[in-house]
């Protein structure tokens, strides 16, 4: 996730980050510029269309459709941001529940071996969940000092959650945890799976294909028809104008695409790895 100062306007305007949409759209912007230049040359120099040509009136279509495309892009961006923000709230919930579980276990458990087990296993859940959402392989280096066998062909977060609950149940059977304490711990244990399921819902349910494809086609054909009408009033200045309009519209769609899956490795995705590291740090302080 990109760290920045929201009050530093100069940096925003003149700095191009590696994930900036300008870099991604540059080849297409060059193509749009060449295309607009060709249309302008044909209309002005080759066909020599007059001001009375009906082609000039095509701008009426752009005026009517401009409001529609703005509504579509606003809805698209808001929907994508809602998914990103919901993912952030879920990981914030995971942080709090991990802390609460560690605080309760630190007061309940007296045996150092039991405390050591939970000191390692609780942060491991967050680390495995982060890798699970990014479809990455889970390294055994995560489990240093703890003997865990993770089957990569099965649901990895569920395996860790199962180990935690089995350990809690064994402690209950051995009398180290009472029935009342078991009930108190159950809320945090259940919340781990709830967070995982909600994150998977966001990841595995993208915006419907037909909706996303329609927006892209709409933007493309809207921009490709702009030069025909604006050449009469702007001449060759139509080239930078059309390029800028394409940049604005396409950038909104690119931003929405990037943040609708907030658990990936893009620059604007959630820093799940860093959050997992913070959970590890806080749990080790508490237990």
C-alpha distance (Angstrom), angle and dihedral (degrees) to the residues before:
residue distance angle dihedral
X1 . . .
X2 3.81 . .
X3 3.80 113.7 .
X4 3.79 114.1 -149.7
X5 3.79 146.4 153.1
X6 3.83 107.5 -108.2
X7 3.81 90.8 -156.1
X8 3.82 95.2 57.4
X9 3.82 100.3 94.8
X10 3.80 95.9 166.8
X11 3.79 91.8 58.8
X12 3.79 91.4 49.4
X13 3.79 93.5 51.7
X14 3.80 102.5 43.4
X15 3.80 103.5 28.1
X16 3.78 121.0 84.4
X17 3.79 112.3 -157.9
X18 3.80 118.4 -153.6
X19 3.81 88.7 -109.4
X20 3.81 93.6 47.7
X21 3.78 113.1 129.4
X22 3.82 90.1 -129.4
X23 3.80 90.5 69.1
X24 3.79 92.8 47.5
X25 3.79 94.6 46.9
X26 3.82 97.8 41.6
X27 3.85 96.3 99.0
X28 3.81 91.4 48.2
X29 3.82 90.9 45.4
X30 3.80 90.0 54.4
X31 3.80 89.5 50.4
X32 3.81 91.6 48.8
X33 3.80 90.1 49.9
X34 3.82 92.8 51.5
X35 3.80 90.9 45.2
X36 3.82 91.7 50.9
X37 3.79 91.2 47.7
X38 3.81 91.0 52.6
X39 3.81 92.5 49.0
X40 3.82 89.9 48.4
X41 3.80 92.1 49.8
X42 3.80 92.5 48.8
X43 3.80 94.4 48.6
X44 3.81 97.1 41.6
X45 3.80 105.6 31.5
X46 3.80 107.7 19.6
X47 3.78 108.4 30.8
X48 3.82 92.5 23.0
X49 3.77 93.4 -153.1
X50 3.78 114.9 -162.9
X51 3.79 128.1 -129.7
X52 3.79 88.5 -103.3
X53 3.81 92.7 61.3
X54 3.78 115.0 123.3
X55 3.81 88.5 -132.6
X56 3.80 87.9 75.8
X57 3.81 90.0 65.1
X58 3.80 92.3 63.4
X59 3.81 86.8 93.0
X60 3.81 86.8 74.8
X61 3.78 88.1 69.1
X62 3.81 91.3 52.2
X63 3.78 90.8 51.8
X64 3.79 92.5 53.2
X65 3.81 95.6 43.1
X66 3.82 95.3 43.3
X67 3.79 91.6 77.8
X68 3.82 91.2 48.7
X69 3.79 94.4 50.7
X70 3.80 91.3 47.4
X71 3.81 90.5 54.6
X72 3.81 91.9 48.2
X73 3.80 93.4 49.7
X74 3.81 92.9 45.0
X75 3.80 90.6 52.6
X76 3.81 91.0 44.9
X77 3.80 93.3 51.1
X78 3.82 94.5 45.0
X79 3.81 91.7 49.2
X80 3.80 92.1 50.3
X81 3.82 92.4 47.2
X82 3.81 91.1 49.5
X83 3.81 88.6 56.9
X84 3.82 91.2 48.2
X85 3.82 92.8 48.5
X86 3.79 93.0 45.5
X87 3.80 88.9 53.4
X88 3.81 90.2 51.5
X89 3.81 91.5 50.4
X90 3.80 90.7 49.9
X91 3.80 92.4 53.1
X92 3.80 90.0 45.7
X93 3.79 87.2 54.4
X94 3.80 89.7 50.3
X95 3.81 90.0 53.0
X96 3.80 92.6 51.0
X97 3.80 94.6 44.7
X98 3.81 91.6 48.9
X99 3.80 89.6 52.4
X100 3.79 92.6 46.6
X101 3.80 91.9 50.0
X102 3.81 90.9 48.4
X103 3.82 92.1 48.6
X104 3.79 92.6 50.7
X105 3.81 94.0 45.5
X106 3.80 91.7 47.4
X107 3.81 88.4 59.9
X108 3.81 96.2 41.2
X109 3.80 103.8 42.1
X110 3.78 121.8 71.0
X111 3.80 101.9 168.3
X112 3.82 112.4 92.6
X113 3.81 93.8 -144.6
X114 3.79 91.0 56.4
X115 3.79 91.6 46.7
X116 3.82 90.2 49.2
X117 3.81 90.8 52.5
X118 3.79 93.9 54.7
X119 3.82 91.8 39.9
X120 3.81 86.5 64.5
X121 3.80 104.1 30.2
X122 3.83 99.3 52.1
X123 3.84 95.5 57.5
X124 3.81 89.0 41.4
X125 3.80 90.2 65.1
X126 3.81 92.2 58.5
X127 3.81 92.4 45.0
X128 3.79 93.2 49.9
X129 3.80 92.0 45.0
X130 3.82 90.7 53.6
X131 3.81 91.3 51.3
X132 3.80 91.6 42.3
X133 3.82 91.2 56.0
X134 3.83 90.4 48.5
X135 3.82 91.9 46.3
X136 3.80 90.7 -121.8
X137 3.76 126.9 149.5
X138 3.80 115.3 -103.5
X139 3.76 114.2 -121.2
X140 3.80 120.4 -144.8
X141 3.81 87.5 -134.3
X142 3.79 85.5 83.1
X143 3.77 89.6 68.2
X144 3.75 101.4 52.5
X145 3.79 109.0 161.0
X146 3.80 92.4 12.6
X147 3.81 126.3 88.4
X148 3.81 105.2 -134.6
X149 3.77 125.7 157.6
X150 3.79 111.2 -159.3
X151 3.81 119.4 -167.7
X152 3.80 106.4 -145.1
X153 3.79 90.9 -159.8
X154 3.81 91.7 63.5
X155 3.79 133.7 58.4
X156 3.80 101.8 -71.0
X157 3.84 101.4 -160.9
X158 3.81 89.7 49.5
X159 3.80 90.1 54.9
X160 3.80 91.9 55.2
X161 3.81 92.4 44.9
X162 3.80 88.8 50.6
X163 3.81 91.2 51.9
X164 3.80 91.1 51.2
X165 3.79 93.1 50.4
X166 3.82 93.1 45.4
X167 3.79 89.7 52.5
X168 3.81 91.3 48.9
X169 3.80 90.0 48.6
X170 3.83 91.8 49.5
X171 3.80 90.0 51.2
X172 3.80 89.1 51.0
X173 3.79 92.1 50.9
X174 3.79 91.2 48.8
X175 3.81 91.0 51.7
X176 3.79 96.6 -113.5
X177 3.83 90.7 114.7
X178 3.79 122.3 39.8
X179 3.78 125.7 -139.5
X180 3.80 91.6 -105.2
X181 3.80 91.5 51.0
X182 3.80 90.3 48.7
X183 3.81 89.6 56.5
X184 3.81 90.4 48.5
X185 3.82 91.3 52.8
X186 3.79 94.6 45.5
X187 3.82 93.9 77.7
X188 3.80 93.8 61.5
X189 3.80 92.7 41.3
X190 3.79 91.6 53.6
X191 3.81 92.5 45.2
X192 3.82 91.5 63.0
X193 3.80 91.9 63.6
X194 3.81 91.5 41.2
X195 3.81 90.7 56.0
X196 3.80 91.8 46.3
X197 3.80 92.5 50.5
X198 3.80 93.1 48.5
X199 3.82 91.8 49.4
X200 3.79 90.6 49.8
X201 3.80 89.8 50.8
X202 3.81 90.2 56.2
X203 3.79 93.2 45.1
X204 3.80 97.9 44.9
X205 3.81 98.0 42.2
X206 3.81 109.1 64.8
X207 3.77 123.5 174.5
X208 3.83 109.8 -71.0
X209 3.80 111.7 -83.6
X210 3.80 95.3 -127.6
X211 3.82 91.5 55.2
X212 3.80 94.3 48.4
X213 3.81 92.8 44.6
X214 3.80 91.9 49.3
X215 3.81 93.0 53.5
X216 3.82 91.7 50.4
X217 3.80 92.4 48.4
X218 3.80 91.2 45.3
X219 3.82 92.0 52.9
X220 3.80 92.4 45.8
X221 3.80 97.2 50.5
X222 3.82 92.3 39.5
X223 3.82 91.2 55.6
X224 3.81 94.9 40.5
X225 3.81 91.0 57.3
X226 3.81 95.4 47.4
X227 3.84 97.2 85.2
X228 3.80 94.1 56.7
X229 3.80 94.0 67.6
X230 3.80 103.6 26.9
X231 3.81 95.2 53.0
X232 3.83 89.3 75.9
X233 3.81 93.4 58.6
X234 3.82 102.5 28.6
X235 3.78 104.4 28.3
X236 3.78 112.7 -163.8
X237 3.80 89.7 -12.5
X238 3.78 83.3 80.2
X239 3.81 88.0 81.9
X240 3.85 98.1 70.6
X241 3.81 91.3 36.5
X242 3.81 94.2 55.2
X243 3.81 91.7 42.9
X244 3.81 90.3 53.4
X245 3.82 93.1 47.7
X246 3.81 90.2 50.4
X247 3.80 91.0 47.9
X248 3.80 92.5 53.6
X249 3.79 96.7 45.6
X250 3.81 96.7 41.5
X251 3.82 92.3 44.7
X252 3.80 91.5 58.1
X253 3.80 90.2 52.8
X254 3.84 92.2 46.5
X255 3.80 92.1 50.2
X256 3.80 90.8 50.0
X257 3.82 90.9 49.8
X258 3.79 91.8 51.6
X259 3.79 99.5 48.9
X260 3.82 99.1 38.6
X261 3.84 87.3 80.6
X262 3.83 100.4 44.5
X263 3.81 96.6 175.5
X264 3.81 99.6 68.5
X265 3.80 131.6 92.6
X266 3.80 99.7 -95.6
X267 3.79 118.3 126.6
X268 3.81 92.9 -108.0
X269 3.81 97.0 44.0
X270 3.78 121.8 109.2
X271 3.83 116.1 -79.4
X272 3.81 93.1 -121.5
X273 3.78 92.1 157.5
X274 3.80 91.8 55.4
X275 3.81 91.5 45.6
X276 3.81 89.5 51.9
X277 3.82 89.4 51.1
X278 3.81 90.3 51.9
X279 3.80 90.1 50.9
X280 3.79 89.3 52.9
X281 3.79 91.3 49.9
X282 3.81 93.9 48.4
X283 3.80 95.6 44.8
X284 3.80 92.0 50.3
X285 3.81 88.9 52.1
X286 3.80 92.4 51.2
X287 3.82 103.0 43.2
